[in-house]
Amino acid sequence: MFDKEILKDVIADYKRDFTQFQWGNERYKWEAIQCFQQNMKERGKLQSILTNPA
C-alpha cells in the first residue's frame, strides 16, 4: 500500500502550488466550462446538442 499521510501532504502541496503557479495557465479552461454551463442551463438544449451534434 501507500502512506496516507504522505498522500495528504502531496495533495496539500499540489493545491498550494496550483493556485500560485498553474492557475494563470489553466484559468481559461475553467472559465470556458463555466460559460458553457451558464449558457446551457436548460437540460433540453444541452441534451439536444450532445445527442444530435451538427
Biotite code that builds the C-alpha atoms (Angstrom):
import biotite.structure as struc

atoms = struc.array([
    struc.Atom([0.000, 0.000, 0.000], chain_id="A", res_id=1, res_name="MET", atom_name="CA", element="C"),
    struc.Atom([0.995, 3.615, 0.412], chain_id="A", res_id=2, res_name="PHE", atom_name="CA", element="C"),
    struc.Atom([1.359, 6.080, 3.254], chain_id="A", res_id=3, res_name="ASP", atom_name="CA", element="C"),
    struc.Atom([-1.829, 8.165, 3.516], chain_id="A", res_id=4, res_name="LYS", atom_name="CA", element="C"),
    struc.Atom([-0.036, 10.941, 5.372], chain_id="A", res_id=5, res_name="GLU", atom_name="CA", element="C"),
    struc.Atom([2.410, 11.386, 2.515], chain_id="A", res_id=6, res_name="ILE", atom_name="CA", element="C"),
    struc.Atom([-0.508, 11.487, 0.071], chain_id="A", res_id=7, res_name="LEU", atom_name="CA", element="C"),
    struc.Atom([-2.231, 14.186, 2.145], chain_id="A", res_id=8, res_name="LYS", atom_name="CA", element="C"),
    struc.Atom([0.975, 16.234, 2.134], chain_id="A", res_id=9, res_name="ASP", atom_name="CA", element="C"),
    struc.Atom([1.388, 15.847, -1.620], chain_id="A", res_id=10, res_name="VAL", atom_name="CA", element="C"),
    struc.Atom([-2.217, 16.900, -2.260], chain_id="A", res_id=11, res_name="ILE", atom_name="CA", element="C"),
    struc.Atom([-1.848, 19.930, 0.017], chain_id="A", res_id=12, res_name="ALA", atom_name="CA", element="C"),
    struc.Atom([1.351, 20.951, -1.804], chain_id="A", res_id=13, res_name="ASP", atom_name="CA", element="C"),
    struc.Atom([-0.345, 20.479, -5.188], chain_id="A", res_id=14, res_name="TYR", atom_name="CA", element="C"),
    struc.Atom([-3.287, 22.669, -4.201], chain_id="A", res_id=15, res_name="LYS", atom_name="CA", element="C"),
    struc.Atom([-0.998, 25.391, -2.890], chain_id="A", res_id=16, res_name="ARG", atom_name="CA", element="C"),
    struc.Atom([1.242, 25.283, -5.955], chain_id="A", res_id=17, res_name="ASP", atom_name="CA", element="C"),
    struc.Atom([-1.701, 25.097, -8.366], chain_id="A", res_id=18, res_name="PHE", atom_name="CA", element="C"),
    struc.Atom([-3.068, 28.402, -7.146], chain_id="A", res_id=19, res_name="THR", atom_name="CA", element="C"),
    struc.Atom([0.322, 30.044, -7.128], chain_id="A", res_id=20, res_name="GLN", atom_name="CA", element="C"),
    struc.Atom([1.809, 28.685, -10.360], chain_id="A", res_id=21, res_name="PHE", atom_name="CA", element="C"),
    struc.Atom([-0.771, 26.919, -12.534], chain_id="A", res_id=22, res_name="GLN", atom_name="CA", element="C"),
    struc.Atom([-3.958, 28.969, -12.214], chain_id="A", res_id=23, res_name="TRP", atom_name="CA", element="C"),
    struc.Atom([-2.740, 31.552, -14.717], chain_id="A", res_id=24, res_name="GLY", atom_name="CA", element="C"),
    struc.Atom([-2.215, 28.807, -17.310], chain_id="A", res_id=25, res_name="ASN", atom_name="CA", element="C"),
    struc.Atom([-5.405, 26.892, -16.538], chain_id="A", res_id=26, res_name="GLU", atom_name="CA", element="C"),
    struc.Atom([-7.931, 29.616, -15.778], chain_id="A", res_id=27, res_name="ARG", atom_name="CA", element="C"),
    struc.Atom([-9.243, 29.923, -19.345], chain_id="A", res_id=28, res_name="TYR", atom_name="CA", element="C"),
    struc.Atom([-10.348, 26.272, -19.282], chain_id="A", res_id=29, res_name="LYS", atom_name="CA", element="C"),
    struc.Atom([-12.420, 26.722, -16.153], chain_id="A", res_id=30, res_name="TRP", atom_name="CA", element="C"),
    struc.Atom([-13.889, 29.967, -17.463], chain_id="A", res_id=31, res_name="GLU", atom_name="CA", element="C"),
    struc.Atom([-14.887, 28.228, -20.710], chain_id="A", res_id=32, res_name="ALA", atom_name="CA", element="C"),
    struc.Atom([-16.605, 25.438, -18.781], chain_id="A", res_id=33, res_name="ILE", atom_name="CA", element="C"),
    struc.Atom([-18.417, 27.954, -16.599], chain_id="A", res_id=34, res_name="GLN", atom_name="CA", element="C"),
    struc.Atom([-19.569, 29.918, -19.656], chain_id="A", res_id=35, res_name="CYS", atom_name="CA", element="C"),
    struc.Atom([-20.848, 26.756, -21.310], chain_id="A", res_id=36, res_name="PHE", atom_name="CA", element="C"),
    struc.Atom([-22.731, 25.704, -18.194], chain_id="A", res_id=37, res_name="GLN", atom_name="CA", element="C"),
    struc.Atom([-24.304, 29.121, -17.731], chain_id="A", res_id=38, res_name="GLN", atom_name="CA", element="C"),
    struc.Atom([-25.423, 29.313, -21.350], chain_id="A", res_id=39, res_name="ASN", atom_name="CA", element="C"),
    struc.Atom([-26.795, 25.776, -21.496], chain_id="A", res_id=40, res_name="MET", atom_name="CA", element="C"),
    struc.Atom([-28.796, 25.600, -18.293], chain_id="A", res_id=41, res_name="LYS", atom_name="CA", element="C"),
    struc.Atom([-31.854, 24.219, -19.956], chain_id="A", res_id=42, res_name="GLU", atom_name="CA", element="C"),
    struc.Atom([-31.474, 20.452, -19.970], chain_id="A", res_id=43, res_name="ARG", atom_name="CA", element="C"),
    struc.Atom([-33.209, 20.088, -23.307], chain_id="A", res_id=44, res_name="GLY", atom_name="CA", element="C"),
    struc.Atom([-30.756, 22.349, -25.112], chain_id="A", res_id=45, res_name="LYS", atom_name="CA", element="C"),
    struc.Atom([-27.739, 20.532, -23.702], chain_id="A", res_id=46, res_name="LEU", atom_name="CA", element="C"),
    struc.Atom([-29.227, 17.114, -24.347], chain_id="A", res_id=47, res_name="GLN", atom_name="CA", element="C"),
    struc.Atom([-30.088, 18.101, -27.906], chain_id="A", res_id=48, res_name="SER", atom_name="CA", element="C"),
    struc.Atom([-26.538, 19.292, -28.586], chain_id="A", res_id=49, res_name="ILE", atom_name="CA", element="C"),
    struc.Atom([-24.967, 16.148, -27.144], chain_id="A", res_id=50, res_name="LEU", atom_name="CA", element="C"),
    struc.Atom([-27.301, 13.665, -28.857], chain_id="A", res_id=51, res_name="THR", atom_name="CA", element="C"),
    struc.Atom([-27.575, 15.423, -32.235], chain_id="A", res_id=52, res_name="ASN", atom_name="CA", element="C"),
    struc.Atom([-24.244, 17.066, -32.993], chain_id="A", res_id=53, res_name="PRO", atom_name="CA", element="C"),
    struc.Atom([-24.187, 19.260, -36.073], chain_id="A", res_id=54, res_name="ALA", atom_name="CA", element="C"),
])
